[in-house]
Amino acid sequence: MTTESQSGPAALFEAFVLCDDIRFENNGKLLLIGVYSDVVQVFKLPLQLRSLGLAVRAKAMSQGRIPFNVTASDPQCNHLLEANGEMNYEGEPGRTIWLPIVMGPTLLTTEGTYGVRIVLGDAPPIHETFGVKKTPAEPGAAPPALPTN
């Protein structure tokens, strides 16, 4: 099957959810862990993340294979992560689909606006962003104790 219907792209981007990780349940449900708003707040920078999850919501416009490419970049436009592949959609056209992507590890080096570029099939690239902001520790909060052996 083709990735394009005669009237346009195979999938139309609707939104994405940024989170720490995405897990799959045995019944096919997605479990989004550590969902962020549009700002990732951290206590220190640089910070190494074990993974970064992107759940992409789209509307499937046709059946068949839908290639995808997702890239993330830091505020200086340095390439951080990339994921690509294809999803085989066999459901009814017009339905909402989720494309779960887990990438990592990744290093957040600085505060600022990070970019996400999403390409679904032959559709034009979608450019989204999220912010990284350093949050001060709570006043009077002691750092975690180190184990003593």
Secondary structure, DSSP 4 states (H G I P E B T S, - for coil): --SEETTEESEEEEEEEEEEEEEE-TTS-EEEEEE--SEEEESSSSEEES-EEEEEEEEE-SSEEEEEEEEEE-TT--EEEEEEEEEEE-S-TT-EEEEEEEE--EEE-SSEEEEEEEEETTSPPEEEEEEEEE-PPPTTPPPPPPP--
